[in-house]
Amino acid sequence: MVLIRILTNVSRKDAKAQSKIMRKLVLGFLFFSCVSFSQTYSLNKVTATNANEISFVKHAFYEIGFNTKYKLPAWTFYSLTKEHLALANLERKGSFVKDPLLDSPQAKSNDYSASGFDKGHLVPCEDMSFSEQAMHETFDYSNCAPQTTELNRGEWKMLEELSRNWGKEYGEVIIVSGPVFEINLSKLGEGKIPIPNLFYKIIIRHQEQTYKAISFILPNVSTPINGLQNYVCTIDSVEKITNLDFFSELPDNLEEQFESVINTKDWNFKHHVSSSVVENQHKSENDSVKTKTVSVQCAAKTKKGKRCKKMTTAANGLCPLHD
């Protein structure tokens, strides 16, 4: 169901905090899963065309559909509520480890070492900072994928912050995130972990007798992103490139009401300040500070369909050969 099962083995401090959370969340859980319809639907149902490659993992407050072929999460799913966020004040701490609930091969620390890529969280640890155990579980390798520093610490982080603001404003949002798997992706480390070219995030909330949804597809390159609104897309678009059917237990006519449309007016973007604006503000405060130039792997593909191995500092993420 929408509200993921609660921890059964936690510290006394965590147990007390989660008891408080549970009392506050019961109404929110019923509100979001019952939807005022004659039938109750589970929103965490995802159907994959390659179901034989997917292992399902249920953590305390989020779920994962892990792709055993690519050794990365195909999707992560969780509910973010204002009650969670009101208690989310623990200091960030943790280091990535193997997911103990997953038997399949996973990435290792040395796969990322000196690679130039960040271990990008799919479920942010800040969203789970209401509990030490919940935060700790976000540092499993099953919950991360290779992201450029510019994406992970730039607009991806901005989107996470915007999602938290929406959770506070609307009471509860459901968040689904993951990479996009394509053929001939470049690989990372001895584990040959694929480096996704794209990442998606879907955010959905209940309103009246339907849902409001917004989704994004962001490029995993060193490319300035001038406003998240420019990367808004339909859920149908995400489903097409991922071969996943999200919220698949819902009736088709209900899915069509929010999966095939884009309406940014349903979402308050006043919270959002793009990373480029932040950078310009920093420059204006201290004009003597020079912007650091970072080299990244060219985003283009060769004639053989493999990702170009040349490095570039160009804003469009392309080397001179492919520019």
C-alpha positions in Angstrom: 0.0 0.0 0.0 1.0 3.7 -0.1 2.2 3.7 3.5 5.1 1.3 3.5 5.3 -1.2 6.4 6.7 0.3 9.6 10.0 -0.8 11.1 9.7 -3.7 13.6 13.3 -3.7 14.8 14.4 -0.2 15.8 16.0 1.6 18.7 13.9 2.9 21.5 14.4 6.5 20.4 13.3 5.6 16.8 10.4 3.5 18.1 9.1 6.4 20.1 9.4 8.8 17.1 7.8 6.3 14.8 4.9 5.8 17.2 4.3 9.5 17.0 4.5 9.3 13.2 2.1 6.4 13.0 -0.6 8.2 15.0 -0.3 11.2 12.7 -0.1 9.2 9.5 -3.0 6.8 9.8 -5.5 9.4 8.5 -3.1 10.5 5.7 -2.7 6.8 4.6 -6.4 6.3 4.4 -6.9 9.6 2.6 -4.4 8.7 -0.1 -5.2 5.0 -0.7 -8.9 5.1 -0.5 -9.2 8.2 -2.8 -12.9 8.6 -2.0 -13.8 6.0 -4.6 -15.8 2.8 -4.2 -12.7 0.7 -4.5 -9.3 1.0 -2.9 -6.2 0.9 -5.1 -2.6 0.4 -4.3 -0.4 3.1 -5.9 2.9 1.3 -5.5 2.0 -1.3 -8.2 4.5 -1.1 -11.1 4.5 -3.4 -14.0 7.7 -4.1 -15.9 8.0 -5.7 -19.4 11.2 -7.3 -18.2 9.7 -8.6 -14.9 12.1 -11.5 -14.8 15.0 -9.0 -14.3 13.3 -7.2 -11.3 13.8 -8.0 -7.7 11.4 -6.2 -5.3 12.8 -4.9 -2.0 10.7 -3.4 0.8 12.5 -1.2 3.2 10.9 0.4 6.2 9.7 3.5 4.4 10.4 3.0 0.8 10.3 0.2 -1.9 12.7 -0.6 -4.7 12.3 -2.4 -8.0 15.9 -3.5 -8.5 17.1 -4.4 -12.0 19.4 -7.4 -11.6 20.8 -7.1 -15.1 21.9 -3.6 -14.7 22.7 -3.8 -11.0 20.8 -0.6 -10.4 17.3 0.4 -9.2 14.7 0.6 -12.0 12.5 2.6 -9.6 12.1 3.6 -6.0 8.7 4.4 -4.5 7.8 6.2 -1.2 5.3 8.5 0.4 6.5 11.8 1.7 4.2 13.6 4.2 4.3 16.8 6.1 4.3 14.7 9.4 7.5 13.1 8.2 9.0 16.4 7.3 8.1 18.0 10.6 10.3 15.5 12.3 13.0 15.4 9.6 15.8 17.2 11.5 18.5 14.5 12.0 22.0 15.4 10.8 22.9 13.7 7.5 25.3 10.8 8.1 26.0 7.4 6.5 28.1 5.7 3.9 27.0 3.4 1.2 26.9 -0.4 1.8 25.4 -3.5 0.2 21.7 -3.8 0.7 21.3 -6.7 3.1 17.8 -7.4 1.8 19.0 -8.0 -1.7 20.8 -11.1 -2.9 21.6 -9.8 -6.4 25.0 -8.3 -7.3 25.3 -4.6 -6.5 27.7 -1.8 -7.0 30.7 -1.5 -4.7 32.7 1.5 -3.4 35.6 0.9 -5.8 33.3 1.0 -8.8 32.8 4.7 -8.1 36.4 5.5 -6.9 38.1 8.1 -9.1 35.3 7.8 -11.6 34.2 11.4 -11.5 30.6 10.3 -10.8 28.6 10.7 -7.6 26.6 8.0 -5.9 23.3 9.7 -6.6 20.5 8.9 -4.1 17.1 8.0 -5.6 15.4 8.3 -2.3 17.1 11.2 -0.6 18.4 10.7 2.9 17.0 14.1 3.9 13.5 12.8 3.2 14.1 10.0 5.7 15.9 12.1 8.4 13.0 11.6 10.8 14.5 8.3 11.8 18.1 7.1 12.1 17.1 3.7 10.7 15.2 5.2 7.8 18.1 7.4 6.9 20.6 4.6 7.2 18.6 2.5 4.7 18.9 5.2 2.0 22.7 4.5 2.0 22.3 1.1 0.4 23.8 0.6 -3.1 20.3 -0.5 -4.2 19.2 3.1 -3.8 21.8 4.9 -5.9 23.1 5.3 -9.4 26.0 7.1 -11.1 25.2 10.8 -11.5 27.4 13.6 -12.7 28.4 16.0 -9.9 26.6 18.8 -11.8 23.3 16.9 -11.8 23.5 15.3 -8.4 24.4 18.5 -6.6 22.6 20.8 -8.9 19.1 20.4 -10.4 18.5 16.9 -9.0 19.1 18.3 -5.5 16.9 21.2 -6.3 14.1 18.9 -7.4 14.4 16.9 -4.2 14.1 20.2 -2.2 11.1 21.2 -4.3 9.5 17.8 -3.6 9.9 18.4 0.1 8.2 21.8 -0.2 5.3 20.2 -2.0 5.0 17.5 0.7 4.7 20.3 3.3 2.3 22.3 1.2 0.0 19.5 -0.1 0.2 17.3 3.0 1.4 14.2 1.1 3.1 13.3 -2.2 4.0 10.0 -3.7 7.5 10.0 -5.3 8.8 7.5 -7.9 12.4 8.0 -9.2 14.9 6.0 -11.3 17.4 5.9 -14.1 16.6 5.2 -17.8 18.2 2.1 -19.1 19.4 2.1 -22.7 21.5 -0.2 -24.8 25.3 0.3 -25.0 25.6 2.5 -21.9 29.0 3.3 -20.7 30.1 1.3 -17.7 31.6 2.2 -14.4 34.3 0.2 -12.5 35.0 -3.5 -12.3 31.4 -4.2 -11.6 30.5 -2.6 -15.0 27.8 -0.5 -13.5 25.9 1.3 -16.4 26.0 5.1 -16.4 22.5 6.3 -17.3 22.1 9.2 -19.7 18.8 10.2 -18.2 17.0 10.1 -14.8 13.2 10.5 -14.1 11.2 11.6 -11.2 7.4 11.3 -10.9 5.4 13.1 -8.2 1.7 12.6 -7.6 -0.8 13.7 -5.1 -4.5 13.2 -4.5 -6.9 16.0 -5.0 -10.7 15.8 -4.8 -11.7 12.6 -6.8 -8.6 12.4 -9.0 -4.8 12.7 -8.9 -2.5 15.5 -9.8 0.8 14.5 -11.2 4.0 16.0 -12.6 7.1 14.2 -13.9 10.6 15.2 -15.0 13.3 13.7 -17.2 16.7 15.2 -16.5 19.9 14.6 -18.5 22.9 13.1 -16.7 25.4 15.5 -18.2 27.3 18.7 -17.2 24.6 20.8 -18.8 23.2 24.0 -17.3 19.5 23.5 -16.6 17.6 26.8 -16.8 14.6 25.9 -14.7 13.0 22.6 -13.9 9.9 23.5 -15.8 11.8 23.0 -19.0 12.1 19.3 -18.2 8.5 18.6 -17.3 7.0 15.7 -19.2 4.0 13.4 -19.0 4.1 10.1 -17.1 3.3 8.4 -20.4 6.6 9.7 -21.7 8.5 8.3 -18.8 6.7 4.9 -19.2 7.6 4.8 -22.9 11.3 5.2 -22.4 11.5 3.0 -19.3 9.1 0.2 -20.4 7.4 0.5 -17.0 3.7 0.9 -16.2 3.4 3.0 -13.1 0.3 2.9 -10.8 -0.8 0.0 -12.9 -3.5 -1.2 -10.5 -5.6 2.0 -11.2 -8.3 1.7 -13.9 -7.2 2.9 -17.3 -9.7 5.7 -17.4 -8.4 7.0 -14.1 -4.7 6.7 -15.2 -5.4 8.6 -18.4 -6.8 11.6 -16.4 -3.3 12.4 -15.1 -0.7 10.3 -16.9 -1.2 11.8 -20.4 -1.4 15.5 -19.5 1.0 18.3 -18.4 -0.3 21.0 -16.1 2.4 22.9 -14.2 -0.2 25.2 -12.8 -1.3 22.4 -10.5 2.1 22.7 -8.8 3.7 25.6 -6.9 7.1 26.4 -8.4 7.6 29.5 -6.4 9.8 27.5 -4.0 12.2 26.7 -6.9 15.3 28.6 -7.6 17.4 27.0 -10.4 21.0 26.1 -9.9 22.0 28.7 -12.5 20.3 31.4 -10.6 22.1 30.3 -7.4 25.4 30.3 -9.2 24.7 33.8 -10.6 23.8 35.1 -7.1 27.0 33.7 -5.8 29.0 35.4 -8.5 27.3 38.7 -7.8 28.2 38.4 -4.2 31.8 37.8 -5.0 32.9 38.7 -8.5 36.4 37.7 -7.8 35.4 34.0 -7.5 35.9 32.1 -10.8 33.6 29.3 -11.8 35.2 25.9 -11.6 35.4 24.2 -15.0 34.6 20.5 -14.8 35.4 18.0 -17.5 32.8 15.3 -18.2 32.4 12.5 -20.7 30.9 13.5 -24.0 27.2 12.7 -24.1 27.1 11.7 -27.8 27.3 8.2 -29.2 29.7 6.8 -31.7 28.7 5.2 -35.0 28.8 1.8 -33.2 26.2 3.0 -30.7 28.7 3.4 -27.8 29.1 6.5 -25.7 32.0 8.7 -26.8 34.9 8.5 -24.5 36.3 11.9 -25.1 36.1 14.5 -22.3 34.6 18.0 -22.7 34.0 21.2 -20.7 31.4 22.4 -23.1 28.1 23.5 -21.7 26.2 21.3 -24.1 28.0 18.2 -22.9 29.5 17.4 -26.3 33.1 17.2 -27.4 34.3 19.2 -30.4 33.9 16.1 -32.7 30.2 15.8 -31.9 29.4 19.5 -31.4 
